[in-house]
Amino acid sequence: MELWDWALRAYSRPGVPEACLSLQDDHGQNTSFLLWAVWAETSDQQALSSAAQIGRAWEARVLAPIRQVRRLLKPAFPPVDDGAREGLREDIKAAELRAERVLMETFESLTRERGGAPALAALQAASRVWGKPAPDEALARLAGALS
């Protein structure tokens, strides 16, 4: 199964969206990168480092700016019409989702073979490579929700 399809199914499971948002907002992780690591079943440092370098650049140049604009449009912005603001926000949300898909497709193209690492081990290794590691409890919540 392709990574994007797997990620959509995984994200629909109870607890996965909340665990991903916590890892993203509270611990500075990139959920596309974490989900790819689980899908690829990898804890290989070289593969993770290569993907993280690409992911960090994409996050800084594309995802973070789009996400910031989407969040800025959440509250009312008088005198801008609420319907027009919300419509624009939905368009930006779609662009953010597309940017995440492009990143996941890029990660998938880097995957030569699956490594066989259990979800928690893949998440821990990916989190360490991404930057300041997220707490094991937060990673375990996501691993548990994915299984």
N, C-alpha and C positions, 0 to 999 in steps of 0.2 A: 504494500500500500504506500502511495506517495506520502511524503511528510505532511503536506498541507492537509490532505484528507484525514490523515491520522490525527493531526493537531486539532482540527475542527471537531472530530469525534471525542477526542480527549477533553477538550475545553467544555464540552457539553455535560461532562460527568459532574455529579455533585461534589462541591468542594474545590474543584480545579480552578475555576475563575478567581475565587477568593484567595487561594494559595498563590496563584500567579501574580495577582495584583499586589499582594503583600510583599512578595519577593521583589517585585519591580519598585513599588513606591517606598517600602520601608527599608529595603536592603540593597537598592541600587543594581539589581540584577536585570538581565534582559531575558524575558520569558521565551522569546523565539529561540534564543541560544540554548536555554535550559531544556525546552521541549525537544529541540533537535538532538541534544546529547542523549536524552532518554530514548528517542526514536532510533538513533544510530547505535544505541547500546554501547557508547564509548566512554572510556575514561583515559584514552590515549592522549598524553600531554601534547604531543606534536600536532595531532589533528585538532584538539581543542584550542591550542594556541593560534593556529592558523585561522580557524573559524572566528575566534574571539577578536582577532585583529580586524577582520572584515566587519564583524558585528559592531564593534566599538565605533568604527568610522561611520557606518551606516546609522547607528544610533545618534551620534553627535550631529551629523549633517542632515539627516532626513527625519528620523522618527521623533527625536526630542522636539524639534521645532514644530512639527505637525501636531504633536500631542499638546504642546504648550498653547497653541492657537485654539485647539479644540476645548481645552479646559478654560481658557479665557472667555470663550463664548458661552459657557454654561449659565452664568447669571444674566439677568436682564441688563440691557445696555441702552437705557433711554437716551435719545428718543427713537432708537432703532426699533422697528416693529418686532415683537417677540416671535411671530411666525417666520419672518424673514431671517432673523438671527438663528432660530432653531433649524431652519432649512439649510442655512450655510454650515451650521455645526454638524449636521448629518452628512453633508457633502465632505467635510473635512474628516469626519469619522471614517467614511468610506475610503478616503485617501490614506488614512493611517493604517487601516486594515490591508489595503493593497500594498503599502510599503512593508508591512510585516510579512506579507506573502512573498514579495520579491526577495526579502532577506532569507526566508525559509527555503525558497527555491534555490538560492545561492548556496546555503548550507547543504542542502540535499545534493547539489552538484559536486560538492567536495567529498561526499561520502563514497568511499570505494567499496566498503563492506561493513556489515554490522559487527560490533566488537563483542557482544555477549555480556556486557556489564549490566548488573542489576540496576534498576531505576535509581535507587538512592546513591549508589556508588557513582553513577554517571552524573547525577545532580551535584554531588559533593565535588567531584573533580572539575566540572564545568564552572561551578560557583567560585572555586579557588582561582581558576584561570581568568575569570571575568574581572576580578578585582578583589575588594575586601569580601571574604567569604560570608555568605549568609549563615545564620545559625542552623545547626543540624536539625533542630526542631521544625523550623520553617521548611527546610528541604524535605524532611520526613513527611510533613503534612501533604506536600505536593506528591511525593512518591506514593503515599498511601492512597490519595485520591485518584491517581492514575492507574492503580492496580485493581 
